[in-house]
Amino acid sequence: MLSLTRRIVVSRPSWPRALSTSVTDMEKAIISKLTERFSPTELAVQDVSGGCGAFFAIKVASEKFRGLPTVKQHMLVTEVLKKEIGGIHGLQVRRLQCAATTTNRF
């Protein structure tokens, strides 16, 4: 069970689609790996390819990013997802500052 200070979101497109709206295996893998490695305070994963699993948008906030340049943070995320990245067309990573240091929210 997640604590109240931690939020993990799997976003679904806002338009209706014929495919299942359940969490895909790829989304589960991404969430699992990022959660294990970074213990994020906030994490959102969304298949933005229309459901085919070719492009994912990720928003992540973690204390482990504190003090690191944006490029280094992105490198850390892509290193963790190296296996998954090989099978998809694109990945958008947005890192957020932890809630303790900012008011930025999803």
C-alpha positions as CSV (number, residue, x, y, z in Angstrom):
1,M,0.0,0.0,0.0
2,L,1.3,3.4,-0.9
3,S,1.6,6.1,1.7
4,L,-0.5,9.2,1.5
5,T,2.6,11.3,0.4
6,R,3.2,9.1,-2.6
7,R,1.1,9.1,-5.7
8,I,1.4,6.7,-8.7
9,V,-0.9,7.3,-11.6
10,V,-1.4,5.3,-14.7
11,S,-3.1,7.7,-17.0
12,R,-5.6,6.7,-19.7
13,P,-6.3,8.7,-22.9
14,S,-9.4,10.9,-22.4
15,W,-11.0,9.7,-25.7
16,P,-12.9,6.4,-25.8
17,R,-11.2,3.6,-27.6
18,A,-12.1,0.0,-28.5
19,L,-9.0,-1.4,-26.8
20,S,-9.0,-2.3,-23.1
21,T,-8.4,0.6,-20.7
22,S,-6.6,-1.7,-18.2
23,V,-3.0,-1.1,-17.4
24,T,-0.7,-2.7,-20.0
25,D,2.1,-5.0,-19.2
26,M,4.6,-2.3,-20.5
27,E,3.1,0.3,-18.1
28,K,3.3,-2.2,-15.3
29,A,7.0,-2.9,-16.1
30,I,7.8,0.8,-16.3
31,I,6.1,1.6,-13.0
32,S,7.7,-1.4,-11.3
33,K,11.2,-0.5,-12.4
34,L,11.0,3.2,-11.7
35,T,9.4,2.6,-8.3
36,E,12.1,0.1,-7.4
37,R,15.0,2.3,-8.4
38,F,13.8,5.8,-7.4
39,S,11.1,5.4,-4.8
40,P,9.2,8.2,-6.4
41,T,7.0,10.6,-4.5
42,E,5.0,11.0,-7.7
43,L,4.9,8.9,-10.8
44,A,2.6,9.0,-13.8
45,V,2.9,6.7,-16.8
46,Q,0.8,7.1,-19.9
47,D,0.7,5.3,-23.2
48,V,0.3,8.2,-25.6
49,S,0.5,6.2,-28.8
50,G,-3.2,5.5,-28.8
51,G,-2.9,2.2,-27.1
52,C,-0.4,0.4,-29.3
53,G,2.5,0.8,-26.8
54,A,4.9,2.6,-29.1
55,F,5.2,5.9,-27.1
56,F,5.1,6.6,-23.4
57,A,5.0,9.8,-21.4
58,I,6.4,9.6,-17.9
59,K,6.4,12.2,-15.1
60,V,8.5,11.3,-12.1
61,A,9.5,13.0,-8.8
62,S,12.1,11.5,-6.5
63,E,14.5,12.7,-3.8
64,K,17.2,10.7,-5.7
65,F,17.1,13.4,-8.3
66,R,17.8,16.3,-5.9
67,G,20.8,18.3,-6.9
68,L,21.3,16.5,-10.3
69,P,21.2,18.3,-13.6
70,T,18.1,17.5,-15.8
71,V,20.3,15.6,-18.3
72,K,21.7,13.3,-15.6
73,Q,18.2,12.7,-14.3
74,H,17.0,11.7,-17.7
75,M,20.0,9.5,-18.2
76,L,19.2,7.7,-14.9
77,V,15.6,7.0,-16.0
78,T,16.6,5.8,-19.5
79,E,19.2,3.5,-18.0
80,V,16.7,1.9,-15.8
81,L,14.3,1.5,-18.8
82,K,17.0,0.3,-21.2
83,K,15.3,-3.0,-22.0
84,E,11.8,-1.4,-22.5
85,I,13.2,1.5,-24.6
86,G,14.5,-1.0,-27.1
87,G,11.0,-2.1,-28.0
88,I,9.2,1.3,-28.2
89,H,9.3,4.2,-30.6
90,G,9.5,7.0,-28.2
91,L,9.7,8.0,-24.6
92,Q,9.0,11.4,-23.0
93,V,10.4,11.9,-19.5
94,R,9.4,14.9,-17.4
95,R,10.9,15.1,-14.0
96,L,9.2,17.0,-11.3
97,Q,10.8,18.4,-8.1
98,C,9.7,16.6,-5.0
99,A,6.6,18.0,-3.3
100,A,8.7,18.9,-0.3
101,T,10.6,21.5,-2.3
102,T,8.0,22.8,-4.7
103,T,4.3,23.3,-5.2
104,N,4.3,21.8,-8.8
105,R,1.7,19.0,-9.0
106,F,0.3,16.9,-11.8
